[in-house]
Amino acid sequence: MPRHIRKVVAGMFLMALAVRAFAAVPNADLYREARQGKTRAWLALRSRAQARQPAAELWYGQYQKSEGRFARAFVWFRRAAQAGNSTAALQVARAYSTGRGAPRDRAQGDRWLRRAAGEGDVYAELLCADRDYSGTGADRNIRRAVFWYRKAALQGNAAAEFQWARMEQTLWASAARRRRAVTWLARAARQGDTAAQLALAEAYGHGWGVRRNVARGVYWDRLAAHAGDATAETRLGLAYMTARGAPRRPRRAVFWYRAAARLGSVRAAYELGRAYAAGQGVARDYQWSRHWYRRAARRRFVRAQYALARVYAKGEGVARNPRAAARWYRRAARRGYVRAQLRLARAYAHGRGVAQNATRAAFWYRKAACRRSAQGALGIARAYWHGRGAPLNRVKAYRWYVIAARNARPHSPSAGEAANRMAFARLMLRASQVTRAQRAARSWERKTRL
């Protein structure tokens, strides 16, 4: 017998042995054994695929794909998809979308994706929903996205349940819809979806669509925190530190702050800096406090920038450095943090860490006043009254005193100062000027409502 014929006969004999040996083995197990290098396993899988078994064609395509033979894998995926296998149709769509194993063709990829979704593949339904919601590859279609999210959610997909719940919360503002959203969030959260657990914790914490129950919200935050979510770890630390929904345990709070900070949470780094500064849950250590403040401040967390500025201004664990304090005040002030704007204005007014500049002081007082700060309004009013940093104009000064009085908390020092300044200013101004200033104050407040 010629040599090449002997090879063919031997191959057929091996395949027959493989088919008989693995006759009762599921396709998924054959795929795993083929990946481990067992020749008989992939021969048996190929034999089933050649016998036009769609499930075997899918798994044999997966094997070819894992070996890097994308063109061959595409052939088997397409055969299985044409036989009605929805998972194979999704693989065909991916091949067309990525250009691996088939020419890149978005239209074909979208057609096969929708075919897979129509045949009930939950991941294809989720991809269709994401595409329709974001408008990727086609026009945005919210109604169609809602249809696909709902269809995938009804099959128990946690990600789809979460997205469907979010759409119930945002697209329809009725109380019934919010309650239904909480139901879907709970279904997704029970499957371990951390995003759903976080959203459900927020719903319980604020009473959105469910009776307010802070302890229940902390329960869901705890589950997400144990799954390694940095946001949940930070919120759990805050719950333990402030005793909201959990017993007050500062040491445990610090544990969760540190875990979240290591995952990159800037809020956790800031809270850890506060814990070290106050000696809550850890021994007081200004060096470590400054370390964590700086870590959060460099990530543009404004409260950390302000706290770091205060550290340099007061000299806590470091030599007093007004210039460094002014630099960090400026960074926080530029991001709209009112307390930093006020501190920076005073630094310019008195020349602390910066060159004395009344104009810049008035500028930052105005910025703070525009964010409803009574102290900012008093600062710009004094600038107009005395002509320091702003043109001398006592009518405008009175207008800002009125604004300060309206924005100040009752019985606060700012409220008392504004009332005293207004009483004194009325003695210096005519009645028509007072009326004009009050009208201007009301007009300014209407225009600058936050």
Residue pairs with C-beta under 8 A, 6 or more apart in sequence:
1 9
14 39
14 40
14 43
15 43
15 44
15 46
15 47
17 40
18 39
18 40
18 41
18 43
18 44
18 47
19 43
19 44
19 47
21 40
21 44
22 30
22 40
22 41
22 44
25 33
25 41
25 44
27 45
27 48
27 55
27 56
27 58
27 59
28 59
30 41
30 42
30 44
30 45
30 48
30 59
31 41
31 45
31 59
31 62
31 63
33 41
34 41
34 42
34 45
34 63
35 63
35 66
42 60
42 63
45 56
45 59
45 60
45 63
46 60
48 56
48 60
49 56
49 57
49 59
49 60
49 61
49 76
52 79
52 83
54 79
54 80
54 83
54 84
54 85
54 88
55 80
55 85
57 76
57 77
57 79
57 80
57 83
57 85
57 88
58 76
58 77
58 80
58 85
58 87
58 88
58 91
60 76
61 72
61 73
61 74
61 75
61 76
61 77
61 80
61 88
61 91
62 73
62 91
64 70
64 72
64 73
64 76
65 73
65 91
65 101
70 95
70 100
70 101
71 101
71 102
72 101
73 91
73 95
73 101
74 92
74 95
74 101
74 102
77 88
77 91
77 92
77 95
77 101
78 88
78 92
79 88
80 88
81 88
81 89
81 91
81 92
81 112
81 115
81 116
84 119
86 115
86 116
86 119
86 120
86 121
86 124
87 116
87 121
89 112
89 113
89 115
89 116
89 119
89 121
89 124
90 112
90 113
90 116
90 121
90 123
90 124
90 127
92 102
92 112
93 109
93 110
93 111
93 112
93 113
93 115
93 116
93 124
94 100
94 109
95 101
95 102
95 109
96 102
96 103
96 104
96 105
96 106
96 108
96 109
96 112
97 104
97 106
97 109
97 113
98 104
102 108
106 137
110 131
110 137
110 138
113 124
113 127
113 128
113 131
114 124
114 128
116 124
117 124
117 125
117 127
117 128
117 148
117 151
120 155
122 152
122 155
122 156
122 157
122 160
123 157
125 148
125 149
125 151
125 152
125 155
125 157
125 160
126 148
126 149
126 152
126 157
126 159
126 160
126 163
128 144
128 148
129 145
129 146
129 147
129 148
129 149
129 152
129 160
129 163
130 136
130 145
131 137
131 138
132 138
132 140
132 141
132 142
132 144
132 145
132 148
133 140
133 142
133 145
133 149
133 163
134 140
135 141
142 171
145 167
146 164
146 167
146 171
149 160
149 163
149 164
149 167
150 160
150 164
152 159
152 160
153 160
153 161
153 163
153 164
153 184
153 187
156 187
156 191
158 187
158 188
158 191
158 192
158 193
158 196
159 188
159 193
161 184
161 185
161 187
161 188
161 191
161 193
161 196
162 184
162 185
162 188
162 193
162 195
162 196
162 199
164 184
165 181
165 182
165 183
165 184
165 185
165 188
165 196
165 199
166 181
166 199
168 177
168 178
168 180
168 181
168 184
169 177
169 178
169 181
169 208
169 209
175 209
177 209
178 208
178 209
179 209
179 210
180 209
181 203
181 209
182 200
182 203
182 208
182 209
182 210
185 196
185 199
185 200
185 203
186 196
186 200
188 195
188 196
189 196
189 197
189 199
189 200
189 220
189 223
192 227
194 224
194 227
194 229
194 232
197 220
197 221
197 223
197 224
197 227
197 229
197 232
198 220
198 221
198 224
198 229
198 231
198 232
200 217
200 220
201 217
201 218
201 219
201 220
201 221
201 224
201 232
201 235
202 208
202 217
203 209
203 210
203 217
204 210
204 212
204 213
204 214
204 216
204 217
204 220
205 212
205 214
205 217
205 245
206 212
214 239
214 244
214 245
215 245
215 246
216 245
217 245
218 236
218 239
218 244
218 245
218 246
221 232
221 235
221 236
221 239
222 232
222 236
223 232
224 231
224 232
225 232
225 233
225 235
225 236
225 256
225 259
228 263
230 260
230 263
230 264
230 265
230 268
231 260
231 265
233 256
233 257
233 259
233 260
233 263
233 265
233 268
234 256
234 257
234 260
234 265
234 267
234 268
234 271
236 246
236 256
237 252
237 253
237 254
237 255
237 256
237 257
237 260
237 268
237 271
238 244
238 253
238 271
239 245
239 246
239 253
240 246
240 247
240 248
240 249
240 250
240 252
240 253
240 256
241 248
241 250
241 253
241 271
241 275
241 280
241 281
242 248
249 281
250 275
250 280
250 281
251 281
251 282
252 281
253 271
253 275
253 280
253 281
254 272
254 275
254 280
254 281
254 282
256 268
257 268
257 269
257 271
257 272
257 275
258 268
258 272
259 268
260 267
260 268
261 268
261 269
261 272
261 292
261 295
266 295
266 296
266 299
266 300
266 301
266 304
267 296
267 301
269 292
269 293
269 295
269 296
269 299
269 301
269 304
270 292
270 293
270 296
270 301
270 303
270 304
270 307
272 292
273 288
273 289
273 290
273 291
273 292
273 293
273 296
273 304
273 307
274 280
274 289
274 307
275 281
275 282
276 282
276 284
276 285
276 286
276 288
276 289
276 292
277 284
277 286
277 289
277 307
277 311
277 316
278 284
282 288
285 317
286 311
286 316
286 317
286 318
287 317
289 311
289 316
289 317
290 308
290 311
290 316
290 317
290 318
293 304
293 307
293 308
293 311
294 304
294 308
295 304
296 303
296 304
297 304
297 305
297 307
297 308
297 328
297 331
300 331
300 335
302 332
302 335
302 336
302 337
302 340
303 332
303 337
305 328
305 329
305 331
305 332
305 335
305 337
305 340
306 328
306 329
306 332
306 337
306 339
306 340
306 343
308 328
309 324
309 325
309 326
309 327
309 328
309 329
309 332
309 340
309 343
310 316
310 325
311 317
311 318
312 318
312 320
312 321
312 322
312 324
312 325
312 328
313 320
313 322
313 325
313 343
314 320
315 321
321 353
322 347
322 352
322 353
323 353
323 354
324 353
325 347
325 352
325 353
326 344
326 347
326 352
326 353
326 354
327 353
328 340
329 340
329 343
329 344
329 347
330 340
330 344
331 340
332 339
332 340
333 340
333 341
333 343
333 344
333 364
333 367
336 371
338 368
338 371
338 373
338 376
341 364
341 365
341 367
341 368
341 371
341 373
341 376
342 364
342 365
342 368
342 373
342 375
342 376
342 379
344 364
345 360
345 361
345 362
345 363
345 364
345 365
345 368
345 376
345 379
346 352
346 361
347 353
347 354
348 354
348 356
348 357
348 358
348 360
348 361
348 364
349 356
349 358
349 361
349 379
349 389
350 356
354 360
357 389
358 383
358 388
358 389
359 389
359 390
360 389
361 379
361 383
361 389
362 379
362 380
362 383
362 388
362 389
362 390
363 389
364 376
365 376
365 377
365 379
365 380
365 383
366 376
366 380
367 376
368 375
368 376
368 377
368 379
369 376
369 377
369 379
369 380
369 400
369 403
369 404
370 376
370 448
371 450
372 407
372 450
373 407
374 404
374 405
374 407
374 408
374 409
374 412
374 414
374 415
374 418
375 404
375 414
377 400
377 401
377 403
377 404
377 407
377 418
378 400
378 401
378 404
378 414
378 417
378 418
378 421
380 390
380 400
381 397
381 398
381 399
381 400
381 401
381 404
381 421
382 388
382 397
383 389
383 390
383 397
384 390
384 391
384 392
384 393
384 394
384 396
384 397
384 400
385 392
385 394
385 397
385 421
385 425
386 392
390 396
394 425
394 428
394 429
394 433
395 429
395 433
395 436
395 437
396 437
396 440
397 425
398 422
398 425
398 426
398 429
398 433
398 434
398 437
399 437
399 438
399 440
399 441
399 444
400 441
401 418
401 421
401 422
401 425
402 418
402 422
402 437
402 438
402 441
403 441
403 444
403 445
404 414
404 417
404 418
405 415
405 418
405 419
405 422
406 441
406 445
408 414
408 415
408 418
409 415
425 434
426 434
429 437
